Amino acid sequence: MGRALFASLAVLALGACETTNSHDWIGGPGTSFDQAERTCLAMVESVAKEADRRDFFIGCMQALGWTPRPGASIAV
C-alpha cells in the first residue's frame, strides 16, 4: 500500500511540473510538440544562468518549428 501511494504521489507531482503545453504554441510540419519539448527541456539544463533558460527554451522550440502564441505563459 505504501509503495502504491508513493508512486501515485510521484506521478501527480511530476504532472504538476508542466512548463508549457501544446496549446501555448503554434507549430508546423517537422518535429512533434512532445519531441521538441523533451529535447529542449533536456538541453535547457545546460544553460548556466537560470535567467537565460526561458529564452533558450523558446529559441530551441522555434528551431524545431514551434512558435509561442501571443500571450502564452512559458515557464521553464
Summary of the structure (lengths in Angstrom):
residues: 76
radius of gyration: 14.6
end to end distance: 33.9
largest distance: 45.6
contacts: 173
relative contact order: 0.20
helix: 57%
strand: 8%
